[in-house]
Amino acid sequence: MFVAAMMCAPTHADTVALRSSARVVVLDAVTLGDVADLDGSYAEQFGSLSIEVNTRGSVDLAAVRSALDAADVNWGRISLQGLRCSVKIHRQRAGVDESDADATRTEDDGLDPGGPPTLRLRLARYISRWTDLPLDDLRLAFDDRDAELLGLTEFEYRFELKPISTPGSSRIPIAVRVWRGDEPIRRETVTIDVTRRIPVVILKRDVRRDQQLTADDLDVQTIWTSAGGPEPIATIEDVVGRVAVKRLLVGAILRRTDLDQPIIIRRGDPVDVKCIVGNLMLTHRARAQRDARLGEWVMLRLDGRKKTFRARVQGRGLAVVSIRTLSMQGDDQ
């Protein structure tokens, strides 16, 4: 019965699902997070991976697979979905919008929440909600050429806002539609440079690749940062016990892409497998066919059997798989 259950074991994994289309504001390259929905903590680690856009202005599944191969992805932990993503790119040089090279930008030294209900204040509140940060922890710089637009007030107009980026970006373009009564009278794109004050975990000493981090290696500081990319880690508790995926130097701000769970099952290790079938729990001893971390799906083989199956690692020497339906047909009955 246990063997039959294993033959029905699911093959769930984190997913990378290509969107059908994406509008992307980039400094240097389009990333996987720009063109795909990443479901699962392992998949999210590849959000900043550069992806090639072909001459037809799209990203296809082959390009995603190639980039992930080059990043040494564990294909046992990720599945791909979708065919291609049509990409509309608005490029920037670092810190400069190419279509706005001569523009100057003015930073607000703290917007007055009790001031007139201008578009500028509406945008600030919108970004505050979007980033889940209070206005005091945000510095926003606007293009001086948008001053007249930003000064419009809700006494006379209504504003419809739609972001064209992600909350973690350092430069956020927002499509603004201005309404007077029930008539749309204007449509513009306002680009805002965003600096955030956030807590970050910083290394107190150099660490080597695959080194497991302890609280003594870490410090928490609150800094102003405009850097985009993967979100910095905010608490020491989210770091302790994880291992570095590469060599990291003292003073480095830690991001989730810098860390992974430690390997707790090695290839060849005996593993107790608990198979949940309805109200039953079946237990058997199997042997790991590859290394695995907590929460990963590990390939296993029962002694004396040729076929392998997968179960999710729940601890050292322990894996669990849940079977919704169980067929008792076949040679493995």
Secondary structure as UniProt FT lines:
FT   HELIX           2..7
FT   STRAND          14..18
FT   STRAND          21..26
FT   HELIX           32..35
FT   STRAND          36..39
FT   HELIX           41..44
FT   TURN            45..48
FT   TURN            55..56
FT   STRAND          58..60
FT   HELIX           61..70
FT   TURN            71..72
FT   TURN            75..76
FT   STRAND          78..81
FT   STRAND          84..93
FT   TURN            94..95
FT   STRAND          96..97
FT   HELIX           98..100
FT   TURN            101..102
FT   STRAND          105..107
FT   TURN            113..114
FT   HELIX           119..131
FT   HELIX           135..137
FT   STRAND          138..143
FT   HELIX           144..146
FT   HELIX           147..150
FT   TURN            154..156
FT   STRAND          158..163
FT   TURN            167..168
FT   STRAND          171..180
FT   TURN            181..182
FT   STRAND          183..203
FT   TURN            209..210
FT   HELIX           215..217
FT   STRAND          218..225
FT   HELIX           236..238
FT   TURN            239..241
FT   STRAND          243..244
FT   TURN            250..251
FT   HELIX           256..258
FT   STRAND          259..260
FT   STRAND          263..265
FT   TURN            267..268
FT   STRAND          270..277
FT   TURN            278..279
FT   STRAND          280..288
FT   STRAND          292..293
FT   TURN            294..295
FT   STRAND          297..302
FT   TURN            303..304
FT   STRAND          308..315
FT   TURN            316..317
FT   STRAND          318..323
FT   TURN            331..332
//
